[in-house]
Amino acid sequence: MIQLLLDGIYKDIALFHVRMNFSRELKAGGRFQLSKLVELFRVVGLIYLARFTYKPEVLYYPVASPDLLPVMRDIFVLCLTRWLFRSTVFHFHAGGLCEYSFSLNSVLKKLFRCAYMRPDLIIRTADSAAPDGPSLNCIQQIVIHNGVPDCAREKISRVTSCDTRISILFVALLDEEKGVVVAVEAVQKLLEKGVNVDLTCIGEWRSPELYTKVESIIDPKFRAKFSFPGVLTGDAKWDYYRKAHIFLFPSYFRAETFGLVLVEAMCFSLPVVATRWSGIPEVVEDGSSAILCEPRDVISCHDALLKLVQSPSLRDKMGRNGRERYLHKFTIETHRLAMENALSQLRKQV
């Protein structure tokens, strides 16, 4: 979504939203579609309409992930519109953009610099995420953590007995770098030891080939222990969070910066098993709300899961710690206040 800052009354900020619908499916990201080309011209036209109708002076723009088509989208939009505004704010939700720019040809590199260089403010989601700001010669950069609404509404207590099946939940694009293969292999190792667990993976498959690969990994005798319900939203998704006992996110995704699903898990008082990767250790706290394992390491992931499966008290303690961490750092109200403060300060400088 592009947001054009206008003069307003609400806490000194008013926003005009130009919604960008380039990828209606997660797996469509980074792939050419004719509808995306039409959407490009629609977005640019709406920005011009808003600029001359409402006269905003600051452009807030969520920049692309480090892939060719998203970067070309940004180049097209920004080269045609940035000059209209006195200030530009870039919000990075993925990392590695500047590193990716080294792979572009000479013409695209020049256009890249025209589109992205010297923004007035860069907002990052984590300190440990890839710092693209210095490479873009930004004037100022700050860290504002993402936040989510409190859909759990209260701490969730999960009473279990020794014969309770422990449900493990994975939520993300079902991509190998997001850790879905590691998750399946680690859980299968638990099942081979006779541990009473199951795994639900919510999300859209990156490709049919990956689905076939994962299916081939699963031993037929354990097939009923694995569930892939597809993309879920709203109450349907939250119901899985409520019923789960452990949240698993062994991501090593190259553009990972934050891992918003981890915040959702802590909101629902779930203990987390995740990786020491990019901004993830900044979101969850190793040893308090989560156990962190090594990227791509099935054994490390298996050991972390086994530790939680065998200790209901540890699961409960980490779940409570995660809920408290969410309430302290990652609510939507905390996020909005930080954004309002940052944008208000920039507006005063315009």
N, C-alpha and C positions, 0 to 999 in steps of 0.2 A: 504494500500500500504506500502510495506517495502522499505526504501531507504537506500542504502549503500553509505556512503560518500567516494568519491575518491579525489585524488589530481586533481586540475583543475585550470582553468584560470578565469572563470566567477565569479567575486567577491570572489575569493579564494575558491569557492565551486563548485564541480561537483557532480551530483547525478546519481546513477544507480538505476533504478526503477524495483522492482519485484512486479508486480501487483497481489493482492490476490483476487480471485473471489470465495469466499466461499459462499456468499449468493447473488444470482442473483435477488431474490425478498426480499423485506423488511421483510415479515413475515417468511421467511426461516431462519432468524437469530435465533440461539439457537436450531435449529432442525437438527437431523442427516439426512444426505443424502450421498449416496455412492459417488457422485461427489465431495463432500467436502473432503473425504478421499483421493481420487485421487489428488485433488488440494493440499493437505498437502504435499505429496511426491514431487509434481511438484515444489512447492515453496522452499522446503528445497534443492532440487537439483539445482535450479537456484541460490540460495544463495551461495552454495558451488562453483558453476561455476563462479559466479561473484567474489567471494573472491580470488580464485586462478588465475583468468584471469586478473582482474583489481587491485587487492590488496588493497581494501578499508580498513580503520582501524576503522571506526565508523559505528555501526548499528543503524539506526533510525527505531523505530518500534511503530506503533499505537496499543496500547494494547486493550485487549478484554473488552466487556461489562460484568457485573457481572452475568454471567449465566454459567452453567456447560460446555456445548459444546464449546462455545467460549474460556473459560479458558483452557480447555483441548487442544484446538487447539494451544493456545499460549505456553502451557507447552511443547507440542511436538516440535514446531518450535524452541522455544528459548533454550530448553535444548540441542538440536542438533546443534545449530548454534552460540549461544552467545560466546562460548569459542574461536571462530575464530577471534574475534575482540577485539581490545584494549579498546574500549569505547562503551557504549550503551546509547542510548537516547530513553526514553519512552514518547510517546505523549498520554495523557489521553483525550479522547473525551466523556467518560462516567465516572460516579463516582461510588464509593462503592465497588471497587474491593477487597480491603483488608478486609473490613467488611464481604464480601461474603466468603472469604477464611476460615473464622472460621467455616463454615458449611461443609467443606471438610473433608473426612476421613484422617486418619493419613498418609497413603501413598501419597495421593494427596497433603497434606499439605507440605510434604517434597519436592515433585516435584515442588510445587508452589514456595517454597523458592529458589530452584535451578534455576527456570526460571526467577523470577522477582526481587530477592533481589539485593540491592546495585547497581542500575544503576548510571551512571555518571551524567546524567541530566534527570529530569522529566519536561515536559512541560504541564501545565494545561491551560484550556481555560478561567477560571474565578477564582478570589480570593476566592469567597464564595462556590465554588464547593468542594466536598469532598476531603480533603487533604491526598491522599494516600502516598505521598512522605515520610513522617517521618516513617511510618510503614514499608516501604521498605528500610529504611536506605539509601536513595539516597544521593549522594554527594552534589547535587545542584538542586533546583527546581525554575522555573520561570513561570510567567503567560504571555501567548501570546494569545490575543483575536483572534478568527476566523475572516475572512474577506470574502467578496464576490465581484465579478465583478460588476461594475455599469451598470446593464442591463437596468435600467430606463433611464440613460443618462442625466436626467434633473429633476428638481422639477415638480411634477404633481399637477396641480390645479384642484380641483373637485368642480364645480359649481352646487349647488343643490337648489331646491325650496322646499316649505313646503310640496308639494305632491310627491316629489321624493321618490321612493322606495330605502331604504338604504340597500346596499349589504354588508353582513358580510362574511368574508373569514377565513376559518380554513385550515391550511396546515400542515400535519404531518401523520405519521402512524396512522391509525384509530384504536386507542387502548384506552381502558377506562382510563388508567393512563395518557395518553396524553391529556385527557380532552374532547374527542368527545361527551360523554354522557352529561357532564355538558354544553357544547356548545349548543347541541340540546335542552336541557331542558330550558336553559336560553332564547334562541331565541323563543321557543314556548310560554313562559310566556309573552314575548313582543307581540307576535301575538294575544294572548288571550286578551290583553288590546287594541287591535286595532291598534297597531303600525305597520307601513308599512315597513317591513323588509323582507329579505330573507337570507338564509345561504347556502353557498357552502363549502363542506368539500372535499378537494383534498387529496388523499392518498389511500393506500391499506389497506383493512380491516385486522385486526389482526386475526380474525376468523369468520367463518360463524355465529357462535352463537352470537357474538357481533353485527353483522349486523342485525340479527333477533331481538335482544333486542332493538336496536335503532329504527328499523321500528315499533316495538310495542309501543314505546314511542310517536311517532308522531301521532297527531290527524289526521284522514283522511281528514278533511276539510282544513288542512294546508299542506298537502303532497306536493303540487306544490311549496311551499315556500322553500323546502329543496332539495338540489342537491348534488349528490355524483358521480362526473365524473371519479373517479379512479385516478391512477397515471398519472401525466402530467409532461412533461419536456420542457425545451426550451421556445420558443415563445408561445406555447399553455398555459404553466403555467403562464408566465409573463403577458399574456393578462388578466387573472383573477385578478392579482395584480393591473393592470391599471384600471380595471373597478370597483373594490371594493371601499368601503367607510371606512370600519373599519376592522382591522385584529384582530382575536380572537385566543388566545392560552392559555387556562386555564389548563396548564399541571401540574400534580403532579407525573410525571414519576420518578420512584425511581433512575434511572441512569442519570437523566437530569443534565447537567452541564452548558449549554450555550443557546441553542435554536437558531440555525442558521436561522430558518425561520423568527425570529424577526428582524434580520439584513436585510433580504430580504424585509420585510414589511417597514422598515424605509427607505431603498433605494428607495422604490416606494412611499414615502411620505404618508404612511398610519398611522393614529393614532392606537394605540395598546391597547387592553385589555388582560392582562396576569395575572399570579399569583405571589405572593411572595413565590418563590420556588427556592432553589438552586441558580444557577448563573443568573437567569432571571432578578432580580432587578439590576444586574450589567450591563446587556446588554441595557435594556430600562431604562429610568429615570422616576420614578413615579411622576406624576403631570406635567411633561414637554412633554415627547413624548408618555407617556402611562398612563393608569389607572390600578393599580394593585389591584387584589382582592384576597380573601383568597382561598387556595386550597380546592377543593371538594365542594365549597360553591356556589350553583346555584343562590341564592338570591344576593349575593355580585357581581357575574358576571352579572346578569340581571341589577342591579342598575348601574354598570359601563357602560354597553352598552346603557342603556336608557339615561344616561347623555350625551353621545356622539351623539346619534341619535337626541336628542332634540336641539343640539347646533352645527350648521354648522360652526360657527366661531371657536369653540373649536376644532372641527375636523381638520379644516384648520391649526390652530395654532400648534396643536400637530403633524400633518403631516409635517409641515415645520421644527419644532424642531427635529423630527426624522430624516429627510433628512440631516440636518446639523450635527446631531450626527453621522450618518453613514459616512459622508464625512470626519469627524474629526478622527474617531476611528476605523472604520470597513471596509475600502476599502481593496481590495485584495493587493494593493500596500503596504499599511501599514502593513498588515500581513506578506507579503513576506520579507519586510525589517527587521522586528523583528525576523523572522526565520533565515534570513541570518546572522544577528548580533549574535544571540545565537549560531548557528552552527559554525560560524567562530571562535568565542571565544573558543569553545570546540576543534575545529580542531587544534588551536594553542597550546592547552595543551597536545595533543596526541603525 
